[in-house]
């Protein structure tokens, strides 16, 4: 006799990560949120019209330039939406486990690998919205609903829009301009493929893990090296001028690895798949 599938509520199912989760996790039944996350009535209706056992909260405005340009709107979605959702699931009283998709942007830049206990000083306005969401979850759900916060480091995917780092570089390489100018690319980041992130989330769901987990490759890559790889592939000329001090955001993923997770692809392999 087959066991009954868990009913999993999911916000942000139309995003790159959400779509990949729907495609790759088959042992649970997803119940999609299709309203406005910043409206209490929409959340309340969704919860009470469905039987939801666990909830994955992915909905957010993510690209840092979009958040910076319209911080009020991004804060309304990323923080206020999270706040409303948390308040409603406490009233709902049926959620057995809550997952929050956070970001590496809540950390202070560091030349060392960043662990879950490292200093949290948001490095972007996007990071600030997620940092506030984290704090609200920990304050309100503590001892009420088991929760897991995943601080996801950088990733790329063929379906990402051009306002993300690697799709932006790829778009410039394909442009008709004879030479492309870049500035301030001397930054180290930690990139994963989306499937590796989904596998990590799948493990966290299966184990109903609680607390904070970094989801990152643990490997640093220089943005200018990615530019070099892509532009050499397209035989395109480019010029880089770096005037800012280098920054570094690289995960210590040892906590997640203890759950038998490991990344399967390195960034250069991921980038080559985008060509």
Secondary structure by P-SEA (a helix, b strand, c coil): ccccccbbbbcccccaaaaaaaaccccbbbbbbccccccaaaaaaaaaaccccbbbbccccccaaaaaacaaaaaaccaaaaaaaaaaaaaaccccbbbbbcccccccccccccccccccccccaaaaaaaaaaaaaaacccccccbbbbbcccccccccccccaaaaaaaaaaccccbbbbccccccbbbbcaaaaaaaaaaaaaacccccccccccbbbbaaaaaaaaaaaacccbbbbbcccbbbbbbcaaaaaaacccccccaaaaaaaac
